[in-house]
Amino acid sequence: MADSDGKPTYAVHDLGEGKIMRLAGGFPIEGFKSGLQYQAKGNDLYVVTYPKCGTTMTQHTAYLILNDGVPLSADQRLDIVWPHLEEVGGDFVEDKGTVLDGYKLIKTHLYPSMTSKNQDAKYLYVSRNPKDVVVSFYHHTVGFPRHYDFASGSFDTYFELFLDGKVDHGDYFRFLREALDRKDDSNVLFLRYEEARKDRRQ
């Protein structure tokens, strides 16, 4: 069920100066705050995406490249090997993060402007057609009633929230604009989901 006004429920985190960040219920506030304080290191490899833009595909692809084509084993979990910064927190990444071929693996959905910068770190940004993002994100939100209380929520309602940037991790269009502003940086690789899906050898 959706909440009383027919919208998904979110954990709303205060960023100060009148700014907030909506996250799925269950995201620990301590992890979120700690993730915001994390300072990027020179050997960090970030996958920086808005949700539902090909995060998991990019993580697996990069892992294969770094691991000589050998995939994760059956007893490995992607969320442990490639931890989600604002969920587990900076301390976890610092102390227990996976280092593979010299790189510490980090995933984040934070806006690029909120992601710590280091000129020696590497950043993989991934974009996706917003028409596909909103559909995928809607089904994700409906599919996790424990986190969003939106199992019977309508697409029309969700679509309007998406356009207004009032879904978890904020405004897709702001995220994309900030990512595009960094796409020519020497330590950034900007990828398009559709291109990666078209030719998986790239």
C-alpha positions in Angstrom: 0.0 0.0 0.0 1.1 3.6 -0.6 1.0 6.0 2.3 -2.1 8.0 3.0 -1.5 10.5 0.3 -0.7 7.8 -2.3 3.0 8.6 -2.5 6.0 6.4 -1.6 7.4 6.9 1.9 11.1 7.8 2.2 13.6 8.4 4.9 14.3 12.2 4.6 17.8 13.2 5.6 18.6 16.9 6.4 21.7 18.1 4.5 21.5 21.6 6.0 20.8 24.9 4.4 17.3 23.8 3.6 18.4 20.9 1.5 17.3 17.3 2.0 18.0 13.9 0.5 15.3 11.2 0.2 16.4 7.6 0.6 14.7 4.3 0.8 13.5 3.3 4.3 16.2 1.1 5.9 19.1 3.2 4.8 21.0 3.8 8.2 21.4 7.5 8.9 24.8 6.8 10.4 26.0 5.2 7.1 24.6 8.1 5.1 26.3 10.7 7.2 29.6 8.8 7.3 29.5 8.3 3.5 29.2 12.1 3.0 32.3 12.6 5.1 34.4 10.1 3.2 37.4 11.6 1.4 38.4 10.1 -1.9 41.8 8.4 -2.1 44.1 8.2 -5.1 43.4 4.5 -5.6 39.6 4.8 -5.4 37.5 3.6 -8.3 34.0 4.9 -8.2 30.9 3.8 -10.1 28.8 7.0 -9.9 25.2 6.6 -11.2 21.7 7.7 -10.6 19.7 4.7 -9.6 18.5 2.3 -12.4 21.0 3.6 -14.9 23.1 0.5 -15.2 25.0 0.5 -11.9 25.1 -3.3 -11.5 26.1 -3.9 -15.2 28.9 -1.4 -14.9 30.2 -2.9 -11.6 30.3 -6.4 -13.1 31.9 -5.2 -16.3 34.6 -3.2 -14.4 35.2 -6.2 -12.1 35.8 -8.5 -15.1 38.3 -6.0 -16.6 40.2 -5.7 -13.3 40.1 -9.4 -12.5 41.3 -10.8 -15.9 37.9 -11.8 -17.0 37.1 -13.9 -14.0 33.6 -13.1 -12.6 32.6 -13.0 -9.0 32.5 -16.5 -7.4 29.2 -18.0 -6.2 30.1 -17.2 -2.6 30.9 -13.5 -3.3 28.3 -10.7 -2.9 28.5 -7.7 -5.2 27.3 -5.3 -2.4 30.3 -6.5 -0.2 32.9 -6.5 -3.0 31.7 -3.1 -4.3 30.1 -1.4 -1.3 27.5 1.3 -1.6 29.1 4.3 0.1 26.1 6.1 1.5 24.6 2.9 2.8 27.5 1.3 4.6 29.4 4.5 5.3 32.9 5.8 4.8 34.4 3.9 7.7 33.4 0.5 6.1 34.9 1.6 2.8 38.0 2.8 4.5 38.6 -0.3 6.6 36.9 -3.2 4.7 36.6 -2.0 1.1 37.7 -4.4 -1.6 41.0 -3.6 -3.3 41.3 -5.2 -6.7 44.2 -4.7 -9.1 45.2 -1.7 -6.9 41.8 0.0 -6.9 39.4 0.3 -4.0 35.9 -0.3 -5.3 33.2 2.2 -4.4 29.6 2.6 -5.6 27.5 5.7 -5.0 24.3 7.3 -6.1 25.2 10.7 -4.6 25.1 13.7 -6.9 28.5 14.2 -8.5 28.8 17.5 -6.6 28.4 15.5 -3.3 30.9 12.9 -4.3 34.4 13.5 -2.9 37.0 14.4 -5.6 40.6 13.3 -5.9 42.6 14.0 -9.1 44.1 10.5 -8.9 40.9 8.6 -8.2 38.9 7.2 -11.2 35.2 7.8 -11.7 32.9 5.9 -14.0 29.7 7.9 -14.7 26.8 6.1 -16.4 23.7 7.8 -17.9 20.5 6.3 -19.3 17.4 7.5 -21.1 15.2 9.0 -18.4 12.1 7.4 -20.0 13.6 4.0 -19.2 14.9 5.2 -15.8 11.5 6.3 -14.5 9.8 3.0 -15.6 12.5 0.9 -14.0 12.6 3.0 -10.8 8.8 2.9 -10.5 8.9 -1.0 -10.6 11.8 -1.0 -8.2 9.8 1.2 -5.8 6.6 -0.8 -6.1 8.6 -4.0 -5.7 10.0 -3.1 -2.2 6.9 -2.3 -0.1 8.9 -2.7 3.1 11.1 0.2 2.1 8.6 2.4 0.2 5.0 1.4 1.3 4.0 1.9 -2.4 3.0 -1.6 -3.6 -0.3 -0.4 -5.0 1.1 3.0 -6.1 0.3 4.4 -9.5 2.8 5.1 -12.3 1.2 8.6 -12.8 1.9 9.5 -9.2 5.5 8.3 -9.4 6.1 9.9 -12.8 5.2 13.4 -11.3 7.5 12.8 -8.3 10.3 11.7 -10.6 10.0 14.9 -12.7 10.0 17.0 -9.5 13.1 15.2 -8.2 11.1 14.0 -5.2 12.2 10.3 -5.2 15.1 8.7 -3.5 18.5 10.1 -4.4 16.9 13.2 -5.8 16.7 14.8 -9.2 17.8 12.7 -12.2 18.2 15.8 -14.4 20.4 17.6 -11.8 22.5 14.4 -11.5 22.9 14.2 -15.3 23.8 17.8 -15.7 26.5 17.6 -13.0 27.9 14.4 -14.6 28.0 16.0 -18.0 29.9 18.9 -16.5 32.7 16.4 -15.5 32.7 14.1 -18.5 35.9 15.6 -20.0 37.9 15.4 -16.8 41.0 13.3 -17.3 40.0 10.8 -14.5 36.3 10.4 -15.6 34.9 7.9 -18.0 31.3 8.9 -19.0 29.3 5.9 -20.3 25.8 5.6 -21.8 23.8 2.6 -20.8 22.3 2.2 -24.2 25.7 2.1 -25.9 27.0 -0.5 -23.4 24.0 -2.7 -24.0 24.3 -2.4 -27.8 27.9 -3.8 -27.9 29.0 -5.5 -24.7 32.6 -5.8 -26.0 33.1 -2.1 -25.7 
